[in-house]
Amino acid sequence: MAERAVPVSRWIARKAVERASGLTDRDLLLRFAGGDEAAFAVVVNRHGRLVYATCRRLLATQEDAEDACQATFLVLARKAGAVRWQSSVANWLYATARRVAMKARRAATRRAGREAAAATPEAAPPLDAVTGRELLAALDEELGRLPARYREPLVLCYLDGLSRDEAASCLGLPPATVKTRLERGRKRLAAALLGRGVAPGVCLLALAATADGIVITPGLTDAILAVVRGSPPPTVAALAVEVTMYAAVGRVSVVAVVSAALLGVMWGVAGAGDEFSAGTPSAAPLPVPAVRAAVAPRATEQKVHTGVAEARRKAVKFLTDRQTPEGNWEAVQTVYAGMEGGETALVTLALLEAGVPPAEPALKKAVRYVAEIPPKKTYVVGLQTRVLARADPKAHAARIQANADWLVAQGIGLDRGRLEGWSYPAGQHADQSNTHFAVFGLHAAKVAGAKVEARVWPAVRDHYVRTRRDGGWTYHPASDSDTAPTYSMTAAAVAGLAVADRHSGPTARGREAAEKGMRALVTAPPAAPKSIGYKWMVTAELGRAIGAKSFRSGDVEVRWYQEGAEKLVADQRPDGSWVPGRGVDGLPVTATAFGLYFLGSPQNE
């Protein structure tokens, strides 16, 4: 296919017209899911250049990059009506394009090894001529490791060509918030690149230098739309099929954002080296040899165990194979009186968190079952709310609102202005475990559009600030005899503080409590938890709440995801289950749901 560049002025004008329509990517995908093919064409026009450029940086030939680009949009089309998207899908497309392109690169490597005849070398594209592929591979790798809240504005502004105000409009955020996230994202990216011997300014200068040379042609746009209409070439279909199974959904089910102040205290990166310009980077050409010599492997961070994808697949199969014809997993309802539906809600949430689409038959049956669970126990109502908010918040809006009202009414002391937490209904003594499930259920309801009284979030933060002991939190916050903080309750509390900051803004007292809680988490000696499975869950929830795969306090760092995932891979049983102990941990379905929740979707690796 001949390279025929779309003039930059025409591209910008077209994007301006599209965005002036007031339709977000989410709106367009909903229209496409309803049969409006033209709506998907607008999404392709908005983000086609971003996707193609991402694939082109990772793949050596134009043909492979075009196949990967088409496959990425095919995945998006197949999931258009199955997930709850954010207002902009640029970040999701970037992450998916990288996964598809990496898969295509592995296939190309195998193909090259089988082909005896050497092909005529392709003329070096502008990407290679200006910067060297290794440089931009380093940039893409480190950009992909950033928390989503920081990666998204960088993707929109640097890779999708938007101004800061345009990015703010796409994300539905104030321009000042986007400015802050850009600055912090650049600092984090700078620190990571400097650790590899690469000047951060050099990388974005190089990216800008190649921007005009990486374009999506009208022919490629037509090919993408043809693929979406149902006629993908075999190579494109093969690239899309595996990614479609477990591609990450367009939102995070726990806490999508933690306060900037909390991150600044616990995970702030000091400015180092060249600062990135907030405006458009210069396009000055760079000396290729010097750049290539600077790119070094990152010795401080290893890839997560390669068996995670297989462990996830086996766990999903184990759970779905044990689903009853009615759509539930109520194997333990006789053990926990009044907890009917809790097992099913937990398993369903774990499957959703692992990236299984809500449209999958097993998930559809499970969600229908979960939707009919009557409100009795805080644990169950919290999990039920999260499942319904994750699966289809519009269809279940009335139930989500009713659950939010029920949870608020169960808050002990909330009506008196001093929240003691949550317990089992009719219970008078709050515990931090019930409180954790209530807070995350309310958070899910709020994100799904339910009305949650504004007084709830400051009350939640005040509760956690008041109940901290020796840096951490105990199970019974009001008990004099229960004085030893535990890892699980501390992780749940720090995550709860992040939720409170998300909805009511940070405070100095909240930041101090979170910082001391994190210090306790990373420095406390290992101790056997009451439930290993629950520890997996709250660890993952905290990590995703703050958008980090490691916990840090001062000079101490714990790589929670890598260490936990590698142990889960090593301990998984041949049938795909985990049984790490006794009690709850001895119940294969429950423990496996906790383990699968920890592993999460491929985007979490």
For each residue, the residues with C-beta under 8 A, 3 or more apart:
1: 62 66 217 219 220
2: 217 219
3: 62 215 217
4: 217 218 219
5: 212 215 217
6: 10 11 215 216 217 218
7: 10 11
8: 11 12 212
9: 12 13
10: 6 7 13 14
11: 6 7 8 14 15 49 161
12: 8 9 15 16 161
13: 9 10 16 17
14: 10 11 17 18 45
15: 11 12 18 19 45 46 161
16: 12 13 19 20
17: 13 14 20 21
18: 14 15 21 23 42 45 46
19: 15 16 46 166 169 170
20: 16 17
21: 17 18
22:
23: 18 27 28 31 39 42
24: 27 28 87 88 170 172
25: 28 29 43 46 47 85 86 87 88 89 90 170
26: 29 30 85 86 87 89 250
27: 23 24 30 31 39
28: 23 24 25 31 32 39 40 42 43
29: 25 26 32 33 39 40 43 76 80 81 85 89
30: 26 27 33 34 80 81
31: 23 27 28 34 36 39
32: 28 29 35 36 37 39 40 43 77 80 81
33: 29 30 80 81
34: 30 31 81
35: 32
36: 31 32 39 40
37: 32 40 41 225 228 229
38: 41 42
39: 23 27 28 29 31 32 36 42 43
40: 28 29 32 36 37 43 44 77 80 225 228
41: 37 38 44 45 221 225
42: 18 23 28 38 39 45 46
43: 25 28 29 32 39 40 46 47 76 89
44: 40 41 47 48 73 221 224 225
45: 14 15 18 41 42 48 221
46: 15 18 19 25 42 43 90 160
47: 25 43 44 50 51 89 90 93 160
48: 44 45 51 52 69 73 216 220 221 224
49: 11 52 53 160 161 214 215 216
50: 47 53 54 90 93 94 97 155 159 160
51: 47 48 54 55 69 72 73 93 94 97 216
52: 48 49 55 56 65 66 69 214 215 216 220
53: 49 50 56 57 159 210 211 214
54: 50 51 57 58 94 97 98 101 140 159
55: 51 52 58 59 64 65 66 68 69 72 97 100 101 104
56: 52 53 59 62 65 125 127 214
57: 53 54 127 133 136 137 140 214
58: 54 55 65 68 98 101 102 104 105 137 140
59: 55 56 64 65 68 101 104 105 108
60: 64 108 122 133
61: 64 65 108 122
62: 1 3 56 65 66 122 125
63: 66 67
64: 55 59 60 61 67 68 104 105 108
65: 52 55 56 58 59 61 62 68 69 101
66: 1 52 55 62 63 69 70 220 223
67: 63 64 70 71 104 233 235 236 239
68: 55 58 59 64 65 71 72 97 100 101 103 104 239
69: 48 51 52 55 65 66 72 73 97 216 220 224
70: 66 67 73 74 220 223 224 227 232 233 236
71: 67 68 74 75 100 104 227 232 236 237 239 240 243
72: 51 55 68 69 75 76 93 96 97 100 240
73: 44 48 51 69 70 76 77 224 227 228
74: 70 71 77 78 227 228 232 236 237 240 244
75: 71 72 78 79 96 100 240 243 244 247
76: 29 43 72 73 79 80 89 92 93 96
77: 32 40 73 74 80 228
78: 74 75 82 240 244
79: 75 76 82 83 244 247 249 357
80: 29 30 32 33 40 76 77
81: 29 30 32 33 34 359
82: 78 79 357 358 359
83: 79 249 250 251 357 358
84: 249 250 251 390 392 393
85: 25 26 29 89 92 250 251
86: 25 26 89 91 92 171 250 251
87: 24 25 26 170 171 172
88: 24 25 91 152 156 170 171
89: 25 26 29 43 47 76 85 86 92 93 250
90: 25 46 47 50 93 94 152 155 156 159 160 170
91: 86 88 94 95 148 151 152 155 156
92: 76 85 86 89 95 96 248 250
93: 47 50 51 72 76 89 90 96 97
94: 50 51 54 90 91 97 98 144 151 155 159
95: 91 92 98 99 144 248 603
96: 72 75 76 92 93 99 100 243 247 248
97: 50 51 54 55 68 69 72 93 94 100 101
98: 54 58 94 95 101 102 140 144
99: 95 96 102 103 243 247 602
100: 55 68 71 72 75 96 97 103 104 239 240 243
101: 54 55 58 59 65 68 97 98 104 105
102: 58 98 99 105 106
103: 68 99 100 106 107 239 242 243
104: 55 58 59 64 67 68 71 100 101 107 108 239
105: 58 59 64 101 102 108 109
106: 102 103 109 110
107: 103 104 110 111 238 239
108: 59 60 61 64 104 105 111 112
109: 105 106 112 113
110: 106 107 113 114
111: 107 108 114 115
112: 108 109 115
113: 109 110
114: 110 111
115: 111 112 118 119
116:
117:
118: 115
119: 115 122
120:
121:
122: 60 61 62 119 125
123:
124: 128 129
125: 56 62 122 128 129 213
126: 129 130 210 212 213 214
127: 56 57 130 131 133 136 210 213 214
128: 124 125 131 132 133
129: 124 125 126 288
130: 126 127 206 209 210 213 285 286 288
131: 127 128 135 136 206 209 210 286 288 291
132: 128 135 136 288 291 292 295
133: 57 60 127 128 136 137
134: 137 138 291 292 295
135: 131 132 138 139 198 202 203 206 291 292 294 295
136: 57 127 131 132 133 139 140 203 206 207 210
137: 57 58 133 134 140 141 295
138: 134 135 141 142 193 196 198 203 295
139: 135 136 142 143 189 193 198 203 204 206 207
140: 54 57 58 98 136 137 143 144
141: 137 138 144 145 298
142: 138 139 145 146 189 192 193 196
143: 139 140 146 151 154 155 189
144: 94 95 98 140 141 151
145: 141 142 192 301 549
146: 142 143 150 151 154 185 188 189
147: 150 151 546 547 548
148: 91 151 152 252 256 547
149: 152 181 256 257 258 547
150: 146 147 153 154 181 184 185 188 547
151: 91 94 143 144 146 147 148 154 155 185
152: 88 90 91 148 149 155 156 171 181
153: 150 156 157 164 167 171 178 181 182 185
154: 143 146 150 151 157 158 159 182 185 186 189
155: 50 90 91 94 143 151 152 158 159 160
156: 88 90 91 152 153 159 160 162 166 167 170 171
157: 153 154 160 161 162 163 164 167 182
158: 154 155 204 207 208 281
159: 50 53 54 90 94 154 155 156 207
160: 46 47 49 50 90 155 156 157
161: 11 12 15 49 157 211
162: 156 157 166 167 170
163: 157 166 167
164: 153 157 167 168 175 178 179 182 278
165: 168 169 175
166: 19 156 162 163 169 170
167: 153 156 157 162 163 164 170 171 178
168: 164 165 171 173 174 175 177 178
169: 19 165 166 172
170: 19 24 25 87 88 90 156 162 166 167
171: 86 87 88 152 153 156 167 168 178
172: 24 87 169
173: 168 177 178
174: 168 177 178
175: 164 165 168 178 179
176: 179 180
177: 168 173 174 180 181
178: 153 164 167 168 171 173 174 175 181 182
179: 164 175 176 182 183 278
180: 176 177 183 184 260
181: 149 150 152 153 177 178 184 185 260
182: 153 154 157 164 178 179 185 186 278
183: 179 180 186 187 278
184: 150 180 181 187 188 260 263 264 268 269
185: 146 150 151 153 154 181 182 188 189
186: 154 182 183 189 190 200 275 276
187: 183 184 190 191 269 270 271 275
188: 146 150 184 185 191 192 269
189: 139 142 143 146 154 185 186 192 193 200 276
190: 186 187 193 194 200 269 271 272 273 274 275 276
191: 187 188 194 195 269 270 272
192: 142 145 188 189 195 196 298
193: 138 139 142 189 190 196 198 199 200 203
194: 190 191 197 198 199 200 272 273
195: 191 192 298 300
196: 138 142 192 193 294 295 296 297 298
197: 194 294 295 296
198: 135 138 139 193 194 202 203 294 295
199: 193 194 202 203 273 274 294
200: 186 189 190 193 194 203 204 273 274 276
201: 204 205 273 274 275 276 277 281
202: 135 198 199 205 206 274 286 291 294
203: 135 136 138 139 193 198 199 200 206 207
204: 139 158 200 201 207 208 276 281
205: 201 202 208 209 281 282 283 284 286
206: 130 131 135 136 139 202 203 209 210 286 291
207: 136 139 158 159 203 204 210 211 281
208: 158 204 205 211 280 281 282 283
209: 130 131 205 206 283 284 285 286
210: 53 126 127 130 131 136 206 207 213 214
211: 53 161 207 208 214 283
212: 5 8 126 215 283
213: 125 126 127 130 210
214: 49 52 53 56 57 126 127 210 211
215: 3 5 6 49 52 212
216: 6 48 49 51 52 69 220 221
217: 1 2 3 4 5 6 220 221
218: 4 6 221 222
219: 1 2 4 222 223
220: 1 48 52 66 69 70 216 217 223 224
221: 41 44 45 48 216 217 218 224 225
222: 218 219 225 226
223: 66 70 219 220 226 227
224: 44 48 69 70 73 220 221 227 228
225: 37 40 41 44 221 222 228 229
226: 222 223 229 231
227: 70 71 73 74 223 224 231 232 233 236
228: 37 40 73 74 77 224 225
229: 37 225 226
230:
231: 226 227
232: 70 71 74 227 236 237 240
233: 67 70 227 236 237
234: 237 238
235: 67 238 239
236: 67 70 71 74 227 232 233 239 240
237: 71 74 232 233 234 240 241
238: 107 234 235 241
239: 67 68 71 100 103 104 107 235 236 242 243
240: 71 72 74 75 78 100 232 236 237 243 244
241: 237 238 244 245
242: 103 239 245 246
243: 71 75 96 99 100 103 239 240 246 247
244: 74 75 78 79 240 241 247
245: 241 242 355
246: 242 243 309 312 313 354 355 356 601 602
247: 75 79 96 99 243 244 355 601 602
248: 92 95 96 355 601 602 603 604
249: 79 83 84 352 355 357 390 601
250: 26 83 84 85 86 89 92
251: 83 84 85 86 256 447
252: 148 255 256 544
253: 349 352 353 386 389 390 444
254: 440 443 495 540 541 544 545
255: 252 258 443 495 498 499 502 541 544 545
256: 148 149 251 252 447 502
257: 149 502 547
258: 149 255 262 263 498 501 502 545 546 547
259: 262 263 498 501 502 505 506 511
260: 180 181 184 263 264 506
261: 264 265 501 506 511
262: 258 259 265 266 497 498 501 506 510 511 514 546
263: 184 258 259 260 266 267 268 546 547
264: 184 260 261 267 268
265: 261 262 268 511 514 515
266: 262 263 514 515 518 546 552 553
267: 263 264 546 548 552
268: 184 263 264 265
269: 184 187 188 190 191 272
270: 187 191
271: 187 190 275
272: 190 191 194 269
273: 190 194 199 200 201
274: 190 199 200 201 202
275: 186 187 190 201 271
276: 186 189 190 200 201 204 281
277: 201 280 281
278: 164 179 182 183
279:
280: 208 277
281: 158 201 204 205 207 208 276 277
282: 205 208
283: 205 208 209 211 212
284: 205 209
285: 130 209
286: 130 131 202 205 206 209 290 291
287: 290 291
288: 129 130 131 132 291 292
289: 292 293
290: 286 287 293 294
291: 131 132 134 135 202 206 286 287 288 294 295
292: 132 134 135 288 289 295
293: 289 290
294: 135 196 197 198 199 202 290 291
295: 132 134 135 137 138 196 197 198 291 292
296: 196 197
297: 196
298: 141 192 195 196 301
299:
300: 195
301: 145 298 559
302: 562
303: 306
304: 308 561 562 565 566 605
305: 308 562 565 566 569
306: 303 309
307: 310 311 569
308: 304 305 311 312 565 568 569 599 605
309: 246 306 312 313 602
310: 307 313 314 569
311: 307 308 314 315 565 568 569 572 576 599
312: 246 308 309 315 316 354 596 599 602
313: 246 309 310 316 317
314: 310 311 317 318 572 575 576
315: 311 312 318 319 354 572 576 577 578 592 595 596 599
316: 312 313 319 320 351 354 356 576 596
317: 313 314 320 321 576
318: 314 315 321 322 575 576 577 588 592
319: 315 316 322 323 329 347 350 351 589 592 593 596
320: 316 317 323 351 362
321: 317 318
322: 318 319 329 331 589
323: 319 320 327 328 329 362 365 366
324: 327 328 329 330
325:
326: 365 369
327: 323 324 344 362 365 366 368 369
328: 323 324 341 343 344 366 369
329: 319 322 323 324 343 344 347 589
330: 324 333 340 341 343 344
331: 322 343 587 589
332: 335 336 339 343 587 589 590
333: 330 336 339 340 342 343
334:
335: 332 587
336: 332 333 339 342
337:
338: 376 377
339: 332 333 336 342 343 377 379 380
340: 330 333 373 376 380
341: 328 330 344 345 369 370 373 380 384
342: 333 336 339 345 346 377 379 380 383
343: 328 329 330 331 332 333 339 346 347 589 590
344: 327 328 329 330 341 347 348 366 369 370 373
345: 341 342 348 349 370 373 380 383 384 386 387
346: 342 343 349 350 383 590 593 594
347: 319 329 343 344 350 351 366 589 593
348: 344 345 351 352 363 366 367 370 387 391
349: 253 345 346 352 353 383 386 387 390 593 597
350: 319 346 347 353 354 592 593 594 596 597
351: 316 319 320 347 348 354 356 362 363 366 596
352: 249 253 348 349 355 356 358 363 387 390 391
353: 253 349 350 596 597 600 601
354: 246 312 315 316 350 351 596 597 599 600 601
355: 245 246 247 248 249 352 600 601 602 603
356: 246 316 351 352 360 362 363
357: 79 82 83 249 360 363
358: 82 83 352 363 364 367 390 391 392
359: 81 82 363 364
360: 356 357 363 364
361: 364 365
362: 320 323 327 351 356 365 366
363: 348 351 352 356 357 358 359 360 366 367 391
364: 358 359 360 361 367 368
365: 323 326 327 361 362 368 369
366: 323 327 328 344 347 348 351 362 363 369 370
367: 348 358 363 364 370 371 387 388 391 392
368: 327 364 365 371 372
369: 326 327 328 341 344 365 366 372 373
370: 341 344 345 348 366 367 373 384 387 388
371: 367 368 384 388 396 399
372: 368 369
373: 340 341 344 345 369 370 380 384
374:
375: 380 381 402 403 406
376: 338 340 380 381 425
377: 338 339 342 380 381 424 425
378: 381 382 407 410 422 423 424 425 434 437 438
379: 339 342 382 383 433 434 437
380: 339 340 341 342 345 373 375 376 377 383 384
381: 375 376 377 378 384 385 403 406 407 438 441
382: 378 379 385 386 407 437 438 440 441 442
383: 342 345 346 349 379 380 386 387 437 441
384: 341 345 370 371 373 380 381 387 388 403 441
385: 381 382 388 389 400 403 404 407 441 442 444 445
386: 253 345 349 382 383 389 390 440 441 444
387: 345 348 349 352 367 370 383 384 390 391
388: 367 370 371 384 385 391 392 393 396 399 400 403 448
389: 253 385 386 393 396 400 444 445 447 448
390: 84 249 253 349 352 358 386 387 393 444
391: 348 352 358 363 367 387 388 396
392: 84 358 367 388 395 396
393: 84 388 389 390 396 397 400 448 449
394: 397
395: 392
396: 371 388 389 391 392 393 399 400
397: 393 394 400 401 448 449 450
398: 401 402
399: 371 388 396 402 403
400: 385 388 389 393 396 397 403 404 444 445 448 449 450
401: 397 398 404 405 445 450 451
402: 375 398 399 405 406
403: 375 381 384 385 388 399 400 406 407 441 445
404: 385 400 401 407 408 441 442 445 446 450 451 452
405: 401 402 408 409
406: 375 381 402 403 409 410
407: 378 381 382 385 403 404 410 411 422 438 441 442 445
408: 404 405 411 414 442 452 453 456
409: 405 406
410: 378 406 407 422 423 425 438
411: 407 408 414 415 419 421 422 438 456 459
412: 419 420 421 422 423 428 430
413: 416 417 418 419 420
414: 408 411 417 419 455 456 459
415: 411
416: 413
417: 413 414 459
418: 413 459 462
419: 411 412 413 414 459 460 462 463
420: 412 413 430 463 477 478
421: 411 412 430 431 432 434 435 438 463 467 477
422: 378 407 410 411 412 430 431 434 435 437 438
423: 378 410 412 427 428 429 430 431 434
424: 377 378 427 434
425: 376 377 378 410
426:
427: 423 424 430
428: 412 423
429: 423 476 478 479
430: 412 420 421 422 423 427 434 435 476 477 478
431: 421 422 423 434 435 475 476 477
432: 421 435 436 467 473 474 475 476 477 489 492 493
433: 379 436 437 475 488 489 492 534
434: 378 379 421 422 423 424 430 431 437 438
435: 421 422 430 431 432 438 439 463 492 496
436: 432 433 439 440 489 492 493 495 496 538
437: 378 379 382 383 422 433 434 440 441
438: 378 381 382 407 410 411 421 422 434 435 441 442
439: 435 436 442 443 460 496 499 500
440: 254 382 386 436 437 443 444 495 496 499 541
441: 381 382 383 384 385 386 403 404 407 437 438 444 445
442: 382 385 404 407 408 438 439 445 446 452 456
443: 254 255 439 440 446 447 499 502 503
444: 253 385 386 389 390 400 440 441 447 448
445: 385 389 400 401 403 404 407 441 442 448 450 452
446: 404 442 443 450 452 503
447: 251 256 389 443 444
448: 388 389 393 397 400 444 445
449: 393 397 400
450: 397 400 401 404 445 446
451: 401 404
452: 404 408 442 445 446 456 457 503
453: 408 456
454: 457 458 504
455: 414 458 459
456: 408 411 414 442 452 453 459 460
457: 452 454 460 461 499 500 503 504
458: 454 455 461 462 500 504
459: 411 414 417 418 419 455 456 462 463
460: 419 439 456 457 463 464 496 499 500
461: 457 458 464 465 497 500 501 504 507 509 510
462: 418 419 458 459 465 466
463: 419 420 421 435 459 460 466 467 477
464: 460 461 467 468 473 493 496 497 500 510 513
465: 461 462 468 509 510 513
466: 462 463 477
467: 421 432 463 464 473 474 477 478 493
468: 464 465 471 472 473 493 513 516 517
469: 472 473 474 483 485
470: 485 520
471: 468 485 490 516 517 519 520
472: 468 469 485 486 487 489 490 493 517 520 521 524
473: 432 464 467 468 469 477 485 486 489 490 492 493 517
474: 432 467 469 477 479 482 483 484 485 486 489
475: 431 432 433 482 486 489 530
476: 429 430 431 432 479 482
477: 420 421 430 431 432 463 466 467 473 474
478: 420 429 430 467
479: 429 474 476 482
480: 483
481:
482: 474 475 476 479
483: 469 474 480
484: 474
485: 469 470 471 472 473 474 489 490 520 524
486: 472 473 474 475 489 490 527 529 530
487: 472 490 491 521 524 527 529 535
488: 433 491 492 529 530 531 534 535 538
489: 432 433 436 472 473 474 475 485 486 492 493
490: 471 472 473 485 486 487 493 494 517 520 521
491: 487 488 494 495 521 535 538 539 541 542
492: 432 433 435 436 473 488 489 495 496 538 541 542
493: 432 436 464 467 468 472 473 489 490 496 497 513 517
494: 490 491 497 498 514 517 518 521 542
495: 254 255 436 440 491 492 498 499 538 541 542 545
496: 435 436 439 440 460 464 492 493 499 500
497: 262 461 464 493 494 500 501 510 513 514 517
498: 255 258 259 262 494 495 501 502 514 542 545 546
499: 255 439 440 443 457 460 495 496 502 503 545
500: 439 457 458 460 461 464 496 497 503 504 510
501: 258 259 261 262 461 497 498 504 505 506 507 510
502: 255 256 257 258 259 443 498 499
503: 443 446 452 457 499 500
504: 454 457 458 461 500 501
505: 259 501
506: 259 260 261 262 501 510 511
507: 461 501 510 511
508: 511 512
509: 461 465 512 513
510: 262 461 464 465 497 500 501 506 507 513 514
511: 259 261 262 265 506 507 508 514 515
512: 508 509 515 516
513: 464 465 468 493 497 509 510 516 517
514: 262 265 266 494 497 498 510 511 517 518
515: 265 266 511 512 518 519 553
516: 468 471 512 513 519 520
517: 468 471 472 473 490 493 494 497 513 514 520 521
518: 266 494 514 515 521 522 551 552 553
519: 471 515 516 522 523 553 554 556
520: 470 471 472 485 490 516 517 523 524
521: 472 487 490 491 494 517 518 524 551 553 558
522: 518 519 551 552 553 556 557 558
523: 519 520 553 556
524: 472 485 487 520 521 527
525:
526:
527: 486 487 524
528:
529: 486 487 488 532 534 535
530: 475 486 488 534
531: 488 534 535 581 583 584 585
532: 529 535 536 580 581 585 591 594
533: 536 537 578 580 584 585 590 591 593 594 595
534: 433 488 529 530 531 537 538 584 594
535: 487 488 491 529 531 532 538 539
536: 532 533 539 540 564 568 594 595 597 598
537: 533 534 540 541 594 597 598
538: 436 488 491 492 495 534 535 541 542
539: 491 535 536 542 543 560 564 598
540: 254 536 537 543 544 560 561 564 597 598 600 604
541: 254 255 440 491 492 495 537 538 544 545
542: 491 492 494 495 498 538 539 545 546 551
543: 539 540 546 548 549 551 560 561
544: 252 254 255 540 541 547 600 604
545: 254 255 258 495 498 499 541 542
546: 147 258 262 263 266 267 498 542 543
547: 147 148 149 150 257 258 263 544
548: 147 267 543 551 552
549: 145 543 559 560 561 562 604
550: 557 558 559 560 561 562
551: 518 521 522 542 543 548 557 558 560
552: 266 267 518 522 548 556 557 558
553: 266 515 518 519 521 522 523 556
554: 519
555:
556: 519 522 523 552 553
557: 522 550 551 552
558: 521 522 550 551 552 563
559: 301 549 550 562 563
560: 539 540 543 549 550 551 563 564
561: 304 540 543 549 550 564 565 604 605
562: 302 304 305 549 550 559 565 566
563: 558 559 560 566 567
564: 536 539 540 560 561 567 568 598
565: 304 305 308 311 561 562 568 569 598 599 605
566: 304 305 562 563 569 570
567: 563 564 570 571
568: 308 311 536 564 565 571 572 578 595 598 599
569: 305 307 308 310 311 565 566 572
570: 566 567
571: 567 568 578 580
572: 311 314 315 568 569 576 577 578 595
573: 576 577 578 579
574:
575: 314 318
576: 311 314 315 316 317 318 572 573 592
577: 315 318 572 573 588 589 591 592
578: 315 533 568 571 572 573 588 591 592 594 595
579: 573 585 586 587 588 591
580: 532 533 571 585 591
581: 531 532 585 586 591
582: 585 586
583: 531 586 587
584: 531 533 534 587 590 591
585: 531 532 533 579 580 581 582 590 591
586: 579 581 582 583 591
587: 331 332 335 579 583 584 590 591
588: 318 577 578 579 591 592
589: 319 322 329 331 332 343 347 577 592 593
590: 332 343 346 533 584 585 587 593 594
591: 532 533 577 578 579 580 581 584 585 586 587 588 594 595
592: 315 318 319 350 576 577 578 588 589 595 596
593: 319 346 347 349 350 533 589 590 596 597
594: 346 350 532 533 534 536 537 578 590 591 597 598
595: 315 533 536 568 572 578 591 592 598 599
596: 312 315 316 319 350 351 353 354 592 593 599
597: 349 350 353 354 536 537 540 593 594 600
598: 536 537 539 540 564 565 568 594 595
599: 308 311 312 315 354 565 568 595 596 604
600: 353 354 355 540 544 597 603 604 605
601: 246 247 248 249 353 354 355 604
602: 99 246 247 248 309 312 355 605
603: 95 248 355 600
604: 248 540 544 549 561 599 600 601
605: 304 308 561 565 600 602
